[in-house]
């Protein structure tokens, strides 16, 4: 993602018992990680499959695990880019129904007669 001179990525990370949110910024030729949401234990994580959802709206992130919102945070370091999946060495990842949806924002107020 490019924003000014910033190159990097975000990661919503889970393991068997906890989640975290990290950003990496390219600095001096090295991807330097910064914790945004520290590792947090959560009972909503399953020992089997987990359904993850990340919602982003102009720098406001909402994180969901198995339908439960577990964290929100604001960060505008990277405001555009690509979406992908990653797994640590030795990890296993499987997915289906991977979708990226752009939401249209509806105005809060509608003209009289259109309610």
N, C-alpha and C positions, 0 to 999 in steps of 0.2 A: 504494500500500500504506500502511496506517495502523499505526503502532506508537508509542504515546504521542503525542507531537506531531510525529512524523516522517512526512513525505509524500515519496515518491520512487519510484525504480525501480532495477532491476539490468539490466545488459546484458552478454551474452557476445558479444564482438565478434571478427570475423575479417576479414582481407583476404587477398590472394593468398599471403602468406608468414608471417603471424603471427596470434596471437590475444591477447585481453586480457579482463579482467573488471572492470567499472566499476560503481559505484553513484552515483546522483544523488540528492541530498537538496534539497528545497525550502528555501531559506534567504533571507530578505529579499526574497521574490518572485521569486528566480532559482533555476533548477535548477543546483546546483553539483556538478560531477563529482569523484569520488574514485577513484583507481585502487586496486583490490584485488589483481589480478594484472596486473603491468605487461606491456606488449607483448612477446611472446615468439615468436621464430622457431620454426617447426615443420615438419619434413619430412613429417608426416602430412597436411598440407593439400594438396589437389589443386588444380591450375590450373582444373579443371572443377568439377563438383558436389562438395559436401562434405556428409556426414551429421553433424549436430550433435546432441548429447544432453547435457542438464543434469539431474543428479539432486540433489534437495534433500531433506534430512532434518533437520528442526529446526535450521536454521542451518548445516548442513554441506553444502557444495556440492561436487559432483564433475562435472568437465567432460570430455566425450569428443568427439573428432573422428575420423570414419571408424572407429569402434570402438575407438580407443586413448584411454585416460585420459591427459589432458594436464595436469590440475591439480586440486588440492583446496584448499578454503579454508573457514574458518568465519567467518560474519558473520550477526548476528541483528538488523541494523538494521530490515529489513522482514520480518516473519514471516507475512504473509498478503497476498493481493492477486490480481491477474489475470495471465494469461500471454498474451504476444503476440509478434509478429515485427515488426522494423523494419529499414529499409535507409537508408543515408545518401543524400543528394541525388546523383543521377546514377548510383546503384547499381542493380543488378538483383537481384531475389529471385524465386525460384520454389520451390514446395514441394509435396510430396504426403505423404500418410500422417502429417500433423501430429497428434500425439496427446498428451494429458496423462493420465497414469495415477497414481492414488493407490494406493500399495502398502500392503498390510496387513503389519504387522510380526508375525512369528511368534515366540513365546517361545523362548528358547534351550534351556530345560529343559522336558521334557514329563513328565507323570506316568508312573510305572512302568506298563507294559502298553500304552502308546501310542507306543512307539518305532518 
